[in-house]
Structure formats: structure tokens, C-alpha cells
Amino acid sequence: MEISIPKIRKSVRAHTGSEVSVRALYGEEKVEIARGVIAETYPSIFVVSSEKEESLCKKKAAFSYCDILTKEIELSLCS
């Protein structure tokens, strides 16, 4: 199954309001993980907000759907 930005956008929009774990890959050695809620979605980006003071999502962080496609971030639903 081919992954595309429209499919990623549709999936992220379907989970607006859900708690997610964001794993950001910054090069070979730097990885940051944070938990938050998909707060808002826009045509090119989505916003993850967090109540906790974590390094990745101090309160809000915006990511592009392309970040998921290129595997710069990994987004997973929390149970």
C-alpha cells in the first residue's frame, strides 16, 4: 500500500483530539519523544499540544504531514 500525504492528512484529521506520542528524529543520535494531543489540523501542518513541559512540545508544536512521510517524525496513538 502506497503512503501519500493525502492519506496521512486524512488519518491525522480522523484522530484530532486523540493522545499521541511523537518521536522526532534529529539526525543519527538525537531523538526526542513527547506525548500530547492532536489539537488542530490544517492543509499543510498539524499541531500537537501538551500540558507537560517536555522539550519537544513545551505547549504546542507544529509538524508537517511531509515529516511523517519522510520519517522525520513518528506519530503513534496512545492507548
MIZABA-825697 format. One record per residue (C-alpha): residue in three letters; x, y, z. Coordinates in steps of 0.25 Angstrom, whole numbers, plus 2048, in hexadecimal, padded with zeros to 3 digits. Layout:
% residues N
ALA/X/Y/Z $
...
END
This chain:
% residues 79
MET/800/800/800 $
GLU/806/80D/7FC $
ILE/806/818/806 $
SER/803/826/802 $
ILE/801/834/808 $
PRO/7F2/834/806 $
LYS/7F1/826/80D $
ILE/7FA/82B/818 $
ARG/7F2/838/81A $
LYS/7E4/830/81A $
SER/7EA/827/825 $
VAL/7EF/833/82D $
ARG/7E2/83A/82C $
ALA/7DA/82E/830 $
HIS/7E2/82E/83D $
THR/7E0/83C/841 $
GLY/7DF/83D/850 $
SER/7E6/830/852 $
GLU/7F2/82E/85B $
VAL/7FE/82B/853 $
SER/80D/828/855 $
VAL/816/830/84C $
ARG/824/82B/849 $
ALA/82D/835/842 $
LEU/83A/830/83B $
TYR/844/83B/83A $
GLY/850/835/833 $
GLU/856/828/837 $
GLU/858/82A/846 $
LYS/84D/834/84B $
VAL/83F/82E/84D $
GLU/834/835/855 $
ILE/828/82F/85A $
ALA/81B/837/85F $
ARG/80D/834/862 $
GLY/802/83D/85E $
VAL/7F4/83F/857 $
ILE/7F2/842/849 $
ALA/7EC/84F/84B $
GLU/7EA/855/83D $
THR/7EB/851/82F $
TYR/7EE/85A/823 $
PRO/7F0/857/814 $
SER/800/856/815 $
ILE/802/855/824 $
PHE/7FC/84F/831 $
VAL/7FE/854/83F $
VAL/801/84B/84C $
SER/7FF/852/859 $
SER/804/84D/867 $
GLU/801/850/875 $
LYS/80F/84C/879 $
GLU/81B/854/878 $
GLU/823/84A/86F $
SER/82E/84E/866 $
LEU/827/84B/859 $
CYS/819/850/85C $
LYS/81A/85B/866 $
LYS/80C/85F/864 $
LYS/80A/85E/855 $
ALA/812/859/849 $
ALA/80E/858/83A $
PHE/812/84E/831 $
SER/810/84C/822 $
TYR/80A/83F/81C $
CYS/816/83E/814 $
ASP/81E/83C/821 $
ILE/817/82F/823 $
LEU/819/82B/814 $
THR/828/82D/815 $
LYS/828/827/823 $
GLU/82E/833/829 $
ILE/823/831/834 $
GLU/81B/824/838 $
LEU/80D/826/83D $
SER/806/81B/845 $
LEU/7F9/81B/84D $
CYS/7FA/819/85C $
SER/7F0/80F/862 $
END
